[in-house]
Amino acid sequence: MNSIPYLGYGLGLRSQHWEDVLNNQPCGVDWFEIISENFMLTNGYPQQVLKKVRASYPVVMHGVSLSIGSHDPIDMPYLKSLKQLADWLEPAWISDHICWTGINRINSHDLLPVPYTEASLAHMVNKVDQVQNYLGRKILLENPSNYMEFSANTLNEWDFIKQLLTRADCMLLLDINNIYVTCFNHNLDPKCYIDAIPATRIGQVHLAGHEHHGNHIIDTHNTHINEDVLALYAYTMATKGCKNTMIEWDSDIPAFSTMLSELDRVRDSSEKYPLVNFSREKSVLEANHNPDRAHDLPSFKELMNNFQSCVLDNKNPGDWVSDKDNFSAAEQLNVYQYAYRKRLFDAIVEDYPQTRELTGGTEFDILIRTYIEHTPSTYATLEPYIQGFADFLKHQLSPHAEMAKTEAMISELRNQPQTKTVTLEMIAQMEPANLLNLKLRLGPMTKLAGNTLYVCDKLQVYRQELTDLENEGLQSIDQERNIGDALQRLYERELCTASNALTALQTLLKEFVPKGIFVRPEKW
Ligand SMILES: [Fe+2]
């Protein structure tokens, strides 16, 4: 089992910054954290970028789908993919969250809170053991941002985490913003939380921005790190020693230069904030710690079933959620009900822009909401769920199902392998007599749908409307044995005459070969 090296200050590697990172080396960041799932099912451009980044920087893997707290057994196909990525990438470490994402094979794609009970702890210790044995390394688990307290809790969050770290012999990814958020939402003392965590178990620290909603705070990752969070971070570093630290910024992502300035704020925080006393007037530190509650309470599997059905069906919770004076049980659960729907909704909107335009915003939004309410995800990642929306439109007999199908196909293009495409120079080097025997195929980054050509270049997908001759010409080249047979087909379908067939095909190649759409099925 490996130990955790000290790497310094890092950032989350986000596609908006790929060019900055690749074109400016060194870029001012010591290491990068990736979201594992974003690179598990692709061998396209994202993987190429990651390979280049890895060649210059240490990289760590941070997952969101391990669901270590779920009552379900470990999803072995998921774990296998995770290990395959790790074997290829050789990350400095692998992390996930102290949470569950679903039960009975349903995936909410959200990080849900676990009950802090002995049964839940024992189950999680066992699963961490399985995962660490399979991966052959210690993993880091992150403390969650917590919006809901189970009435059945018999342990404080930090006591639960402390025991988990010791009994499972794993490490902690300490998210300081999550501690601040959780403590505000549950009226706890963040300093007590930090004090309780053993320094030797902290492998990495997360910092991020949040949103204040009056009686609760949401961990949104969409803004600058709050000053209080930064002060809490400085306190943590002063009392626990310097730890690997990175910033998460996942929506409304700013320019890379802003991320670097934010990282400077973090580096300078220890000078700016001397030890701060965070104790709150009404700390209910002991109130949550009640081992006597263990009697006559539902099992943690029942709790998860209750939670999941309330989130999926938008129901009010029963007395299994702890009601608070200023943050009711229904409000606590509503944070998860809202987040579940918003995450799926936003992901679908992003992948179907043209279908949405054709359908009209309001009608389309109703269709998405209907899909979400009727179709819980059973996938480890979001992509297949988003693609399933196209099939849903087909079953709804939507007149725009065809466009949705095309857009689902387009999003798949981004994950296709990058292959070496044929250039005009390569063709020019051929003996003219051999040209008719040349065999070309449309590459994996290219799709023809109707009279439209879609070509993926890096993460962008370009479209071009084709004439009948262009469409048939590209299909012929792709489907026939060689260029000679493609010519014959165009002639037979009366798209050109015998005398101008060769010219027509040459024009076609001159126009489309430079777009990088053709590959040779055998070695050039
Ligand atoms: Fe985090």
Boltz pocket constraint, residues with backbone or C-beta under 6 A from the ligand:
constraints:
  - pocket:
      binder: B
      contacts: [[A, 142], [A, 143], [A, 175], [A, 178], [A, 206], [A, 248]]
      max_distance: 6.0
